[in-house]
Amino acid sequence: MNIRRADFLREYDIKETKTGKQVTFSIKFVSKSGELIFLPRAIACGLKYNLSSNRHRGVMPVDSEGEKIGHVYPVLIDNVIEWNNNRVIL
């Protein structure tokens, strides 16, 4: 299945459910160094610079209980390949 990039960004912007739990998602993207990275469970988080003007979003891997593991990955929105097992298209 496919998902449009605009729809993926709308879903990314939903940070919490109505009950206050963080929204988790899976994402596959290409890093700045060209490495293909797959995070089976991650949450949206901030970066230390302006996200909109740089077209980046921050993601952090979490475990099954929602605890943070690893570090924040800056993701260029043009380099996102899959979002929740759906291929991202323009």
Backbone hydrogen bonds in HBPLUS format (Angstrom, degrees):
<---DONOR---> <-ACCEPTOR-->    atom                        ^
c    i                          cat <-CA-CA->   ^        H-A-AA   ^      H-
h    n   atom  resd res      DA  || num        DHA   H-A  angle D-A-AA Bond
n    s   type  num  typ     dist DA aas  dist angle  dist       angle   num
A0087-ARG N   A0001-MET O   2.98 MM  86  6.34 148.0  2.09 162.6 152.6     1
A0003-ILE N   A0087-ARG O   2.85 MM  84  6.06 150.0  1.94 155.9 155.4     2
A0089-ILE N   A0003-ILE O   2.91 MM  86  6.10 159.5  1.95 150.3 155.4     3
A0007-ASP N   A0004-ARG O   3.08 MM   3  5.26 119.5  2.46  99.6 114.2     4
A0008-PHE N   A0004-ARG O   2.96 MM   4  6.31 155.7  2.02 153.4 161.0     5
A0005-ARG N   A0089-ILE O   2.85 MM  84  5.89 131.9  2.08 166.6 178.3     6
A0009-LEU N   A0005-ARG O   2.95 MM   4  6.21 156.0  2.01 150.9 156.9     7
A0010-ARG N   A0006-ALA O   3.04 MM   4  6.29 147.4  2.15 139.6 148.4     8
A0011-GLU N   A0007-ASP O   2.96 MM   4  6.25 159.4  2.01 149.7 154.9     9
A0012-TYR N   A0008-PHE O   2.87 MM   4  6.10 150.5  1.96 144.7 153.7    10
A0013-ASP N   A0009-LEU O   3.08 MM   4  6.27 147.5  2.19 141.2 148.2    11
A0014-ILE N   A0011-GLU O   3.18 MM   3  5.47 155.6  2.24 106.6 113.9    12
A0023-VAL N   A0015-LYS O   3.07 MM   8  5.61 161.6  2.10 132.1 132.9    13
A0017-THR N   A0021-LYS O   2.81 MM   4  5.39 154.3  1.88 152.4 161.0    14
A0020-GLY N   A0017-THR O   3.04 MM   3  5.26 162.3  2.08 108.8 114.4    15
A0025-PHE N   A0042-ALA O   2.99 MM  17  5.43 146.7  2.10 141.4 151.4    16
A0042-ALA N   A0025-PHE O   2.78 MM  17  5.43 139.3  1.95 150.1 163.7    17
A0084-ASN N   A0026-SER O   2.82 MM  58  4.73 175.4  1.82 138.5 140.1    18
A0027-ILE N   A0039-LEU O   3.04 MM  12  5.41 157.5  2.09 145.2 152.0    19
A0039-LEU N   A0027-ILE O   2.85 MM  12  5.41 171.8  1.85 168.1 170.5    20
A0028-LYS N   A0082-GLU O   3.02 MM  54  4.93 158.8  2.07 135.9 135.3    21
A0081-ILE N   A0028-LYS O   2.79 MM  53  5.51 158.1  1.84 146.9 153.5    22
A0082-GLU N   A0028-LYS O   3.14 MM  54  4.93 163.8  2.17 132.1 135.5    23
A0029-PHE N   A0037-ILE O   2.88 MM   8  5.44 158.0  1.93 155.6 161.8    24
A0037-ILE N   A0029-PHE O   2.79 MM   8  5.44 175.9  1.79 174.2 174.6    25
A0030-VAL N   A0079-ASN O   3.06 MM  49  5.34 150.6  2.15 137.0 145.7    26
A0031-SER N   A0035-GLU O   2.80 MM   4  5.24 169.5  1.81 153.7 155.2    27
A0034-GLY N   A0031-SER O   2.97 MM   3  5.19 160.1  2.01 109.1 115.3    28
A0062-VAL N   A0041-ARG O   3.06 MM  21  5.81 163.6  2.08 133.8 135.6    29
A0043-ILE N   A0060-MET O   2.89 MM  17  5.43 151.3  1.97 145.1 153.0    30
A0060-MET N   A0043-ILE O   2.98 MM  17  5.43 155.4  2.04 151.5 158.9    31
A0045-CYS N   A0058-GLY O   3.02 MM  13  5.03 160.5  2.06 127.8 127.1    32
A0055-ARG N   A0051-LEU O   2.89 MM   4  5.76 110.8  2.38 141.7 157.4    33
A0056-HIS N   A0051-LEU O   3.17 MM   5  5.06 149.1  2.27 140.1 144.6    34
A0055-ARG N   A0052-SER O   3.30 MM   3  5.09 154.8  2.37  96.7 104.1    35
A0077-ILE N   A0055-ARG O   2.98 MM  22  5.98 168.5  1.99 162.0 164.5    36
A0057-ARG N   A0075-VAL O   2.82 MM  18  5.19 144.2  1.95 138.3 149.9    37
A0075-VAL N   A0057-ARG O   2.74 MM  18  5.19 165.8  1.76 160.7 165.4    38
A0059-VAL N   A0073-TYR O   3.06 MM  14  5.31 155.3  2.12 143.0 150.8    39
A0073-TYR N   A0059-VAL O   2.76 MM  14  5.31 171.6  1.77 163.1 165.5    40
A0069-ILE N   A0061-PRO O   2.99 MM   8  5.62 176.9  1.99 143.3 142.4    41
A0063-ASP N   A0067-GLU O   2.97 MM   4  5.51 152.1  2.04 146.2 153.6    42
A0066-GLY N   A0063-ASP O   3.02 MM   3  5.30 165.0  2.05 113.7 118.0    43
A0079-ASN N   A0076-LEU O   2.83 MM   3  5.41 155.8  1.89 120.5 128.5    44
A0088-VAL N   A0081-ILE O   2.91 MM   7  5.48 169.7  1.92 139.2 141.2    45
A0083-TRP N   A0086-ASN O   2.86 MM   3  5.21 159.6  1.90 146.9 152.0    46
A0086-ASN N   A0083-TRP O   2.95 MM   3  5.21 149.7  2.05 110.1 119.6    47
